[in-house]
Amino acid sequence: MADLTKLPVTVITGFLGSGKTTLVSHLMRNPGGRRLAVVVNEFGDVGVDGEILRGCALPDCPAENIVELANGCICCTVADDFIPTIEALLALEPRPDHILIETSGLALPKPLLKAFDWPQIRARITVDGVIALADAEAVAAGRFAPDVAAVDAQRAADESLDHETPLSEVFEDQIACADLVLLTKPDLAGPEGVARAREIIAAEAPRPLPVVEVAEGAIDPRVIFGLEAAAEDDLAARPSHHDTPHDHDHEDFGSITIDLPELGDPAQLVYAIEALARSHDILRVKGYAAVTGKPMRLLVQAVGGRVRHQYDRMWQPGEPRAGRLVVIAEQGDIREDEIRAALSRAVLDPAL
């Protein structure tokens, strides 16, 4: 059994748009009798995920128990951000029963697990489990995991060949660190896609892992909580592309923040985002917009060309009715002037 004097922590990892915030929101509403605290780490300086979660605050997870670490990868800012945040949550009265950490989609989980060995906190908290979310449709399409056998064969023939991409390395590291994989959006993948995604995950995992299909984050909290993995003591079983000594950074990725005036037709913004995903290989867009004549704010979240939007809350008195989006892509695809121009045209020219 786990040391009951230690506060359990669940690390929730997964690629951009895999459904991490949806899962955390569900767990906040269904904590299984636990008083939760949440740490959410975002890539980009618009705190969309943190604000969504604060909107779900309940007595078992009040707003003061939700901490946002924005515009900095949690695995790269352990001393500056992570340790003080955990210490602050441990000092809360009443003390949380369980902490959820939602990493950014670009974070590597292993450096974060190593942080649990820091002297300030190692006797006080333990990693109950690492949950990796994988978008079934995307994985089935081979976007984040290459054909392992084919890559090995090509490497054997020519050691100079390297077919690993930054995205696949992030995906593989997240799977390698996991105690449980949640295969999200199975309805979009279909039975064949789900089966293919399971095959890819099994090929990438360093050990047999349970894989559970989940739609809209709805899962029994008993599946998530109480794994008692003590993952910080099990690092050798969780290999990483970054185990060799070198700095982990995010120079492979870039993000820009775009402020938007009030728009007339949300469909034009959706169309512009879909077009950008095709022309600039945009990975993720998230943020919000103001729509003329609508008293509620429009929340916008996109994974590649798949765009979801919904009105999430009323505009507050005195709050500027303006939009703001974060666009994330690999560095070579962040052509800022073109992206800004395309989104601005969608807002300013409804005839497009």
Secondary structure, 3 states (H helix, E strand, C coil): CCCCCCEEEEEEEECCCCCHHHHHHHHHHCCCCCCEEEEEEECCCCCHHHHHHHCCCECCECHHHEEEEECCCCCCCHHHHHHHHHHHHHCCCCCCCEEEEECCCCCCHHHHHHHCCCCCCCCCEEEEEEEEEEEHHHHHCCCCCCCHHHHHHHHHHCCCCCCCCHHHHHHHHHHHHCCEEEEECHHHHHHHHHHHHHHHHHHHCCCCCCEEEECCCCCCHHHHCCCCCCHHHCHHHCCCCCCCCCCCCCCCEEEEEEEECCECCHHHHHHHHHHHHHHHCCCEEEEEECECCCCEEEEEEEECCEEEEEEEEECCCCCCCCEEEEEEEEHHHCCHHHHHHHHHHHHHCCCC
